[in-house]
Amino acid sequence: MKKNTKLYETAAALLETGKGILAADESDSTAGKRLSMVHLPNEPEHRRNFRELLFTAPDIEKYISGVILYDSTLREATKESIPFADVLTARGIVPGIKVDLGTKDLEGFKGEVVSQGLDNLAERFAEYYDLGARFAKWRAVITIDDEETPTDAAIKMNCIMLARYAQIAQASNIVPIVEPEVIHEGDHSLERAEMVTTRTLQILFQTLIEYKVDLAGLILKSSMVLAGNAHSEQTTPEEVANATLRTFHMSVPHTCAGIVFLSGGQTPERSTDNLNAIAKLGEQPWPITYSYSRAIEEPMLKAWGGKPENEEAAKEALRATCERNSLASLGKL
């Protein structure tokens, strides 16, 4: 396989020690849910103001290595007409792009879904590269409903889609982040979550290798392993850390460039505490850090309240949250 050093350089920049990736890739409709927290209508101007606060907060480049953007966000600019991608690049933050187009029901598989978005993906990547994106993300959704769900067949279908996306990304000089999210909702136990996450990641990497994806130029975005949110016994950070690292050692080849965590329905505090517990277990075969969305944005939104006079306080809340997660990624909380 021909090596692509551009991919390795980008992956290394994204996985820089003490830094994480901000997942600001909410769709326009999901961004509206963020705005509703501060009682603002879901309008383009408010979405732009929200993103501009995120991307211009002082000193976040000390803690954030990359930002995943949504299609419309990658095309947006600041009030001074500076493209958001240029704002980030000038700060040494790598712009990225979410490219899956959401999920559809997988016919014949009750409650299971498959992600869409492969059509014209190479052409989209060419445009995204010109707009400044240097990495991408594709999310698959794995739901634990009962002992029969998820099925290996549904997992395999999603992994084939992830592998094809990763092939096209790497051919476009874009680092793929593959995200098979095992959903936290449900009453499943920690043991059940560990079994499903391990099986999902094993199928994923078997498929990536089968389709000749260069793992050294690929990043895994993984769920933490924790009991479902409706389970009677909620897991401690130490339990989460041990189960998660067991899963990775059973599933993730050491040649993978690195691993970042999604916060997956956890509160900002819990996702940070769990990250800290994982990092405290010491150095692993891969760099491990975070790629949070709501867990980073929520404290900023609360400080902002949608009011212009609170913008500086909101930026400081964002900086402080990023710093806290940076320390957690080093196990220093």
Helices and strands as residue ranges (DSSP letters): H 5-14, E 20-24, H 28-36, H 44-56, G 60-62, E 64-69, H 71-74, H 84-90, E 94-98, E 103-105, E 113-115, H 121-130, E 135-142, H 152-171, E 175-182, H 190-210, G 215-217, E 219-222, H 237-251, E 258-261, H 268-280, E 288-292, H 294-304, G 308-310, H 311-329
